[in-house]
Amino acid sequence: MSGRREPVPFAFVAEADRFRSNVTPPPRERLSVGQMAGRWLMGLTIVAGLVGSLVIGTPALSPDHSADQPQQSQASERR
């Protein structure tokens, strides 16, 4: 029996760490051209969305230089 610290009630659980299967998995199917193009298009869409959000969000993160000058409201211009 293996050198475990606690007893295991089922023998197959105790031997599971030593078990090696002799069954090989089936070979992976090759992707069709449509599936490959779809994956590329999905990746390109995600990257374009991230770049677009960065481009649109960058002006909001930059310091506002118009805050240095006092602003006049439109109500003060209508006399």
C-alpha positions in Angstrom: 0.0 0.0 0.0 1.2 3.6 -0.5 2.6 5.7 2.3 -0.3 8.0 2.8 -0.9 9.6 6.2 -4.7 8.9 6.3 -6.5 5.7 5.3 -8.4 5.8 2.0 -11.7 3.8 2.0 -11.5 2.9 -1.6 -8.6 1.1 -3.2 -9.0 2.6 -6.6 -8.7 6.1 -5.2 -5.4 5.1 -3.5 -4.0 3.7 -6.7 -5.2 6.6 -8.9 -2.0 8.6 -8.5 0.0 5.7 -10.0 -2.4 4.9 -12.9 -1.2 5.5 -16.4 -3.5 5.0 -19.3 -2.3 3.1 -22.4 -5.1 4.6 -24.5 -3.9 7.5 -26.7 -6.4 10.3 -27.4 -7.6 10.7 -31.0 -5.7 13.2 -33.1 -6.9 16.7 -33.2 -9.0 17.7 -36.1 -7.5 20.4 -38.4 -9.4 23.6 -38.5 -11.2 24.5 -41.7 -10.4 27.7 -43.5 -13.7 29.3 -42.3 -13.0 28.4 -38.7 -9.4 29.8 -38.9 -10.7 33.0 -40.5 -13.4 33.3 -37.8 -10.8 33.0 -35.1 -8.6 35.6 -36.7 -11.5 37.9 -37.2 -12.6 37.6 -33.6 -9.1 38.3 -32.3 -8.8 41.3 -34.6 -12.1 42.6 -33.4 -11.1 42.3 -29.8 -7.7 44.0 -30.4 -9.4 46.8 -32.4 -11.9 47.3 -29.6 -9.1 47.6 -27.0 -7.1 50.0 -29.2 -10.2 52.1 -30.0 -11.1 52.4 -26.3 -7.6 53.5 -25.6 -7.6 56.1 -28.3 -11.0 57.4 -27.2 -10.2 57.3 -23.5 -6.7 58.9 -23.7 -8.0 62.5 -23.9 -10.1 62.0 -20.8 -6.9 60.9 -18.9 -4.8 63.9 -20.0 -4.7 67.0 -17.8 -7.2 69.6 -18.8 -5.4 72.9 -19.8 -8.6 74.9 -20.2 -9.1 74.7 -16.4 -6.3 77.3 -16.0 -8.4 80.0 -17.7 -11.6 81.2 -16.1 -14.7 80.1 -18.0 -17.6 82.4 -18.7 -21.1 80.9 -18.9 -23.4 81.6 -21.8 -25.8 83.3 -19.5 -23.3 86.1 -18.8 -22.9 86.8 -22.5 -26.6 87.5 -23.0 -27.0 91.0 -21.5 
